[in-house]
Amino acid sequence: MNVIDRRRICGPPNAKPLVFAQLPEATLRKHKVDFVRENDVEARITRTFIQSGLVSNANGSSYVEVDGNIVSVSIYGPRPIRGSFTDTAGLSVTLDDVGDVLDELLEKKFCTYIENSFVGVINLAKYPKSGIDIFINVISVQDVESLYLKLLGIISDATTLALINANIELLDIVTSGFDATNNTIISFVRDEVVGMLSEASNPLTNLKEIMTTAEENATVMKKAIVSYLLESAQSC
């Protein structure tokens, strides 16, 4: 009886599996996340460059650069929309990955996160039959494999700055805190959570610790944003 499975294409009987050499130590160190450095928000602020109003054809814009992450956010609106009357403005978010390093699913996650975080913070009732469009340009990414949620936090903070630059009425300021140790981002309005995305293996196990770290980082970021806005207002 022939027991050979002829439906499979088998390799030669003396074939050996591929064995790849270990990556150089310098390369391993490069891809290893320094959690102490990433969780030190006050030090990260000193490495951050912010500029508002750079996009001349937008109603408002912001440009943020930190640790190899470069993000630009432009706001268009409120502008009239065609069709039936709406009591509140519509909000849309579009992301353009200039470097083409984010996959399509991640781009959709980012857009959904930003829209959900800001839809309840923008005073949409003030702009009936209008549309507000948020355009995000991701120009550079520090580490798309390990620190993409840090990038999302930067995008969220840049969106806050761009909306303020566009003179869009906000009910409060949205700021985000990134917990590098647990790979989690949480966005806050005061002490309320308006957005959360976690890639921790089991975030519910240490949720209290994650919330505490993220809220502390978001508070520091809020002070930095308010300070920047005050300095910008005084220089005008």
ZICOR-V467868 format. One record per backbone hydrogen bond with DSSP energy under -1.0 kcal/mol. CO is the residue of the C=O (numbers start at 0). NH is the residue of the N-H. E is the energy in kcal/mol with one decimal. If there is no record, write none. Layout:
BEGIN
co->CO nh->NH e->E
co->CO nh->NH e->E
END
This chain:
BEGIN
co->3 nh->5 e->-1.1
co->4 nh->7 e->-1.0
co->11 nh->14 e->-1.7
co->23 nh->27 e->-2.0
co->24 nh->28 e->-2.4
co->25 nh->29 e->-1.6
co->26 nh->30 e->-1.6
co->32 nh->34 e->-1.2
co->33 nh->37 e->-2.5
co->34 nh->38 e->-2.2
co->38 nh->40 e->-1.5
co->39 nh->43 e->-1.7
co->40 nh->44 e->-2.3
co->43 nh->46 e->-1.0
co->44 nh->47 e->-1.5
co->48 nh->64 e->-2.4
co->50 nh->62 e->-2.5
co->54 nh->57 e->-1.1
co->59 nh->74 e->-3.4
co->60 nh->52 e->-2.0
co->61 nh->72 e->-2.4
co->62 nh->50 e->-2.1
co->63 nh->70 e->-2.8
co->64 nh->48 e->-2.8
co->65 nh->68 e->-2.5
co->68 nh->65 e->-2.5
co->69 nh->138 e->-2.3
co->69 nh->139 e->-1.6
co->70 nh->63 e->-2.9
co->71 nh->136 e->-3.5
co->72 nh->61 e->-2.2
co->73 nh->134 e->-3.0
co->74 nh->58 e->-2.0
co->74 nh->59 e->-1.2
co->75 nh->132 e->-2.9
co->78 nh->130 e->-2.2
co->85 nh->128 e->-1.6
co->89 nh->131 e->-2.9
co->91 nh->133 e->-2.9
co->93 nh->135 e->-3.3
co->95 nh->97 e->-1.1
co->95 nh->137 e->-2.3
co->102 nh->106 e->-2.1
co->103 nh->107 e->-2.1
co->104 nh->108 e->-2.2
co->105 nh->109 e->-2.5
co->106 nh->110 e->-2.4
co->107 nh->111 e->-2.6
co->108 nh->112 e->-2.5
co->109 nh->113 e->-2.5
co->110 nh->114 e->-2.5
co->111 nh->115 e->-2.6
co->112 nh->116 e->-2.0
co->113 nh->117 e->-1.8
co->114 nh->118 e->-2.0
co->117 nh->120 e->-1.1
co->117 nh->121 e->-2.4
co->120 nh->170 e->-3.1
co->121 nh->123 e->-2.4
co->122 nh->125 e->-1.6
co->123 nh->88 e->-1.8
co->123 nh->126 e->-1.5
co->128 nh->80 e->-1.2
co->129 nh->89 e->-2.5
co->130 nh->78 e->-1.9
co->131 nh->91 e->-2.1
co->132 nh->75 e->-2.4
co->133 nh->93 e->-2.8
co->134 nh->73 e->-2.8
co->135 nh->95 e->-3.3
co->136 nh->71 e->-2.5
co->137 nh->97 e->-1.6
co->139 nh->69 e->-1.9
co->142 nh->146 e->-2.4
co->146 nh->150 e->-1.5
co->147 nh->151 e->-1.7
co->148 nh->152 e->-1.8
co->149 nh->153 e->-1.9
co->150 nh->154 e->-2.4
co->151 nh->155 e->-2.4
co->152 nh->156 e->-2.3
co->153 nh->157 e->-2.5
co->154 nh->158 e->-2.1
co->155 nh->159 e->-1.8
co->156 nh->160 e->-1.9
co->157 nh->161 e->-2.3
co->158 nh->162 e->-2.4
co->159 nh->163 e->-2.0
co->160 nh->164 e->-2.3
co->161 nh->165 e->-1.5
co->162 nh->167 e->-2.3
co->163 nh->166 e->-1.5
co->168 nh->122 e->-2.7
co->174 nh->187 e->-3.1
co->176 nh->185 e->-2.2
co->178 nh->183 e->-1.9
co->182 nh->198 e->-2.5
co->183 nh->178 e->-3.3
co->184 nh->196 e->-2.5
co->185 nh->176 e->-2.9
co->186 nh->193 e->-2.6
co->186 nh->194 e->-1.3
co->187 nh->174 e->-1.9
co->188 nh->191 e->-2.1
co->191 nh->188 e->-2.6
co->194 nh->186 e->-3.0
co->196 nh->184 e->-2.6
co->201 nh->204 e->-1.5
co->205 nh->209 e->-2.2
co->206 nh->210 e->-2.9
co->207 nh->211 e->-2.2
co->208 nh->212 e->-2.4
co->209 nh->213 e->-2.7
co->210 nh->214 e->-2.5
co->211 nh->215 e->-2.3
co->212 nh->216 e->-2.2
co->213 nh->217 e->-2.5
co->214 nh->218 e->-2.2
co->215 nh->219 e->-1.8
co->216 nh->220 e->-2.1
co->217 nh->221 e->-2.3
co->218 nh->222 e->-2.0
co->219 nh->223 e->-1.8
co->220 nh->224 e->-2.5
co->221 nh->225 e->-2.7
co->222 nh->226 e->-2.3
co->223 nh->227 e->-2.3
co->224 nh->228 e->-2.5
co->225 nh->229 e->-2.3
co->226 nh->230 e->-2.3
co->227 nh->231 e->-2.4
co->228 nh->232 e->-2.2
co->229 nh->233 e->-2.1
co->230 nh->234 e->-1.5
END
